[in-house]
Amino acid sequence: MKRQPANKVKIKWDSIFCALEKWRSELNSGDPSVTTVAENYRRDAWAVLVSTILSLRTKDEVTFSASQRLLEKAAGVEDLDAMKEEKIAKLIYPVGFYRNKSASLKKIARILLTKYGGKVPSSMDDLLALPGVGRKTANLVLTEAFDLDGLCVDIHVHRISNRCGWLRSSDPVETEMILREILPRKYWKRINYLLVLYGQKLCRPVSPFCSNCVIVRHCSRNGVERSR
């Protein structure tokens, strides 16, 4: 059963996102790896899908480098389909679970060619049917490649949403479902982009930098035992 938001107090989303956007504009840091790849490859859906799959459990800098290496050799679905799995694995190393991801990418390329004419589908159900593609990946492809209203929830969005008390949930999928009910649609695309960076820089899993938090007035600090 889907859980309800953590409290009945009206969440001031406009204030929260205004503060986060201002913080991001003043931050001397690059965009998340998938966003950077999307921009560099002109929102090409294949490039975004590849980069998103590689990004799972992998640091941004590793993801970006591996994405570039692979996409230089496999700019299109046909290129990767013709490539041996061992070569894919070598190109994407050292991303997390690189052997599993190389196998998934090989299978995905074959499916895209046989079922979708070599194109990446733009529907959630079709994306989720691809090997190695979960809701996080599917939502990122929908938002970054197709400019659709996906709502991507990763560990950072999940952790911060629960920590702030905006909701209570046990996993990212549940968090996504609740956010789809309580978060204004105009913020769906931006929440991952902003909270991933915020989670990496300030709202760390352990000992977050609460003294520098720009949304402290909107945070219940649930589960925070020690902060800086």
C-alpha positions as CSV (number, residue, x, y, z in Angstrom):
1,M,0.0,0.0,0.0
2,K,1.3,3.4,-0.9
3,R,2.2,5.6,2.1
4,Q,1.0,9.1,2.6
5,P,3.1,12.3,2.9
6,A,4.8,12.6,6.3
7,N,2.8,15.5,7.5
8,K,-0.3,17.6,6.6
9,V,1.6,20.9,6.6
10,K,1.5,22.5,3.2
11,I,4.9,22.1,1.6
12,K,6.2,25.4,0.2
13,W,7.5,24.0,-3.1
14,D,8.0,27.4,-4.8
15,S,10.3,28.5,-1.9
16,I,12.2,25.3,-1.9
17,F,12.9,25.3,-5.6
18,C,13.7,29.0,-5.7
19,A,16.3,28.4,-3.0
20,L,17.7,25.4,-4.8
21,E,17.9,27.1,-8.1
22,K,19.7,30.1,-6.6
23,W,22.1,27.8,-4.9
24,R,22.8,25.9,-8.1
25,S,23.3,29.1,-10.1
26,E,26.0,30.1,-7.7
27,L,27.7,26.7,-7.5
28,N,31.0,26.4,-9.4
29,S,30.4,22.8,-10.5
30,G,29.5,21.0,-13.7
31,D,26.2,19.3,-14.4
32,P,25.5,15.6,-13.6
33,S,27.1,13.3,-16.2
34,V,23.9,12.3,-18.0
35,T,22.8,15.9,-18.4
36,T,26.2,16.8,-19.8
37,V,26.0,13.9,-22.3
38,A,22.5,14.9,-23.3
39,E,23.6,18.4,-24.0
40,N,26.8,17.4,-25.8
41,Y,24.9,14.9,-28.0
42,R,22.0,17.3,-28.7
43,R,19.5,15.2,-26.7
44,D,20.1,12.1,-28.8
45,A,18.0,9.4,-27.1
46,W,20.6,6.6,-27.8
47,A,23.4,8.6,-26.1
48,V,21.2,9.5,-23.1
49,L,20.1,5.8,-22.7
50,V,23.7,4.6,-22.9
51,S,24.9,7.2,-20.4
52,T,22.1,6.6,-18.0
53,I,22.7,2.8,-17.9
54,L,26.4,3.4,-17.3
55,S,25.7,5.9,-14.5
56,L,24.0,3.4,-12.2
57,R,26.2,3.0,-9.1
58,T,29.0,4.9,-10.8
59,K,30.6,8.3,-10.1
60,D,29.8,11.1,-12.5
61,E,33.3,11.6,-13.7
62,V,33.7,7.8,-14.5
63,T,30.3,7.8,-16.2
64,F,31.1,10.7,-18.4
65,S,34.4,9.4,-19.6
66,A,33.1,5.9,-20.2
67,S,30.1,7.3,-22.1
68,Q,32.4,9.3,-24.4
69,R,34.6,6.3,-25.1
70,L,31.7,4.1,-26.0
71,L,29.8,6.6,-28.0
72,E,32.9,7.4,-30.1
73,K,32.8,3.8,-31.2
74,A,29.1,3.2,-31.1
75,A,27.4,6.5,-32.0
76,G,24.3,4.6,-33.1
77,V,22.4,1.4,-32.3
78,E,23.8,-0.4,-35.3
79,D,27.4,0.3,-34.3
80,L,26.9,-1.3,-30.9
81,D,24.9,-4.2,-32.2
82,A,27.9,-5.1,-34.4
83,M,30.3,-4.8,-31.5
84,K,31.4,-7.8,-29.4
85,E,30.4,-7.8,-25.8
86,E,34.0,-8.0,-24.7
87,K,34.9,-4.8,-26.5
88,I,31.9,-3.0,-25.0
89,A,33.0,-4.1,-21.5
90,K,36.6,-2.9,-22.2
91,L,35.4,0.5,-23.4
92,I,33.1,1.2,-20.4
93,Y,35.5,-0.1,-17.7
94,P,35.6,0.9,-14.8
95,V,31.9,1.7,-14.4
96,G,30.1,-0.3,-11.8
97,F,29.0,-3.8,-12.9
98,Y,30.6,-3.1,-16.3
99,R,30.2,-6.7,-17.5
100,N,26.5,-6.8,-16.7
101,K,26.0,-3.4,-18.4
102,S,27.8,-4.5,-21.5
103,A,25.6,-7.5,-21.8
104,S,22.5,-5.4,-21.2
105,L,23.5,-2.8,-23.9
106,K,24.2,-5.6,-26.4
107,K,20.7,-7.0,-25.8
108,I,19.1,-3.5,-25.9
109,A,20.7,-2.7,-29.3
110,R,19.3,-6.0,-30.8
111,I,15.8,-5.3,-29.4
112,L,15.8,-1.7,-30.6
113,L,16.8,-2.8,-34.1
114,T,14.3,-5.6,-34.4
115,K,11.3,-4.0,-32.6
116,Y,11.7,-0.2,-32.8
117,G,13.6,0.3,-36.1
118,G,16.8,1.3,-34.3
119,K,15.1,4.1,-32.3
120,V,14.8,4.5,-28.6
121,P,11.1,4.3,-27.6
122,S,9.6,7.3,-25.8
123,S,7.1,5.5,-23.6
124,M,7.7,4.4,-20.0
125,D,6.3,0.9,-20.6
126,D,8.5,0.3,-23.6
127,L,11.6,1.6,-21.9
128,L,11.0,-0.6,-18.8
129,A,10.8,-3.6,-21.0
130,L,14.4,-3.2,-22.0
131,P,17.1,-5.2,-20.2
132,G,18.7,-3.4,-17.3
133,V,16.3,-0.4,-17.5
134,G,14.5,0.5,-14.3
135,R,12.3,3.5,-13.5
136,K,15.2,5.8,-12.7
137,T,16.8,5.2,-16.2
138,A,13.4,5.3,-18.0
139,N,12.5,8.7,-16.3
140,L,15.9,10.2,-17.2
141,V,15.6,9.2,-20.8
142,L,12.0,10.6,-21.0
143,T,13.2,14.0,-19.5
144,E,16.6,14.4,-21.0
145,A,16.0,13.0,-24.4
146,F,12.3,13.6,-25.1
147,D,11.6,16.6,-22.8
148,L,8.7,14.7,-21.3
149,D,7.4,15.0,-17.7
150,G,9.3,12.2,-16.1
151,L,10.1,12.2,-12.4
152,C,13.4,10.6,-11.7
153,V,14.1,9.5,-8.2
154,D,17.5,8.2,-7.3
155,I,19.1,7.7,-3.8
156,H,19.6,11.4,-3.3
157,V,16.1,12.4,-4.1
158,H,14.8,9.6,-2.0
159,R,17.0,10.4,1.0
160,I,16.4,14.2,0.9
161,S,12.7,13.9,0.5
162,N,12.4,11.6,3.5
163,R,15.0,13.6,5.6
164,C,13.1,16.8,5.0
165,G,9.8,15.3,6.0
166,W,8.1,15.9,2.7
167,L,7.0,12.2,2.7
168,R,7.7,8.9,4.2
169,S,8.7,6.0,2.0
170,S,10.8,2.9,2.1
171,D,12.4,2.9,-1.4
172,P,12.9,5.2,-4.4
173,V,10.0,3.7,-6.4
174,E,7.6,4.5,-3.5
175,T,9.1,8.0,-3.2
176,E,8.5,8.6,-6.9
177,M,4.8,7.5,-6.6
178,I,4.2,9.9,-3.7
179,L,6.0,12.8,-5.3
180,R,3.9,12.3,-8.4
181,E,0.9,13.1,-6.2
182,I,2.3,16.0,-4.1
183,L,5.0,17.7,-6.2
184,P,3.7,20.2,-8.8
185,R,4.3,18.9,-12.3
186,K,6.4,22.0,-13.2
187,Y,9.1,20.7,-10.9
188,W,9.2,17.1,-12.0
189,K,12.1,17.5,-14.4
190,R,14.2,19.6,-12.1
191,I,14.0,17.7,-8.9
192,N,16.6,15.1,-9.8
193,Y,18.9,17.6,-11.4
194,L,18.9,19.8,-8.3
195,L,18.8,17.2,-5.5
196,V,21.5,15.0,-7.0
197,L,23.9,17.9,-6.8
198,Y,22.6,18.9,-3.4
199,G,23.0,15.4,-2.1
200,Q,26.5,15.2,-3.4
201,K,27.6,18.6,-2.1
202,L,25.6,19.4,1.1
203,C,22.9,16.9,2.1
204,R,25.3,14.0,2.5
205,P,24.0,10.6,3.7
206,V,26.1,10.9,6.9
207,S,26.9,14.2,8.7
208,P,25.2,16.6,6.2
209,F,26.3,20.2,6.1
210,C,23.1,21.5,7.7
211,S,24.8,24.8,8.7
212,N,25.0,25.7,5.0
213,C,21.7,24.3,3.9
214,V,19.5,26.7,1.8
215,I,16.3,24.8,2.5
216,V,16.8,24.3,6.3
217,R,13.4,26.0,7.0
218,H,11.7,23.3,5.0
219,C,13.6,20.4,6.5
220,S,12.6,18.2,9.5
221,R,16.1,16.6,9.7
222,N,14.6,13.2,10.0
223,G,17.3,10.6,10.9
224,V,20.1,13.2,11.2
225,E,22.1,12.2,14.2
226,R,25.2,14.3,13.4
227,S,25.7,17.3,11.1
228,R,28.2,19.9,10.2
